[in-house]
């Protein structure tokens, strides 16, 4: 589904349904959440739904091409709202555009004292077109040339 269409449909979430939320361990309101987007993407925005009272507050967002985040790019620090009148509605965060397959939330604080919740997350991404490197063309050209020379030698021997 297209990000703008999905977010524009104004989906809301029932905070009483626990199977559609991420919950930290009791006593650990901070920590990391890592998302695998399934392929390298250009990442532009994130939409997040939170629940009342125990929702995420301050968090950093990192993106990376590798699962170990050895090539991580910091794309911003954000603050989610915890207003009981709006916390079940979507909150949109503009990220510094980056490329990656993995996205990590480093949760720095929450509105809950005992644990943190995040109900749902969606990312505004575009696919990345893979452009072959010059070495790929060189290898392909060498193979074609080798096949042509081999065929020519066979024809000459006849």
Secondary structure as GFF3:
##gff-version 3
##sequence-region A 1 158
A	DSSP	alpha_helix	3	8	.	.	.	ID=ss1
A	DSSP	three_ten_helix	18	20	.	.	.	ID=ss2
A	DSSP	beta_strand	22	23	.	.	.	ID=ss3
A	DSSP	beta_strand	31	49	.	.	.	ID=ss4
A	DSSP	beta_strand	58	64	.	.	.	ID=ss5
A	DSSP	beta_strand	73	79	.	.	.	ID=ss6
A	DSSP	beta_strand	91	107	.	.	.	ID=ss7
A	DSSP	beta_strand	117	118	.	.	.	ID=ss8
A	DSSP	beta_strand	120	127	.	.	.	ID=ss9
A	DSSP	alpha_helix	134	157	.	.	.	ID=ss10
###
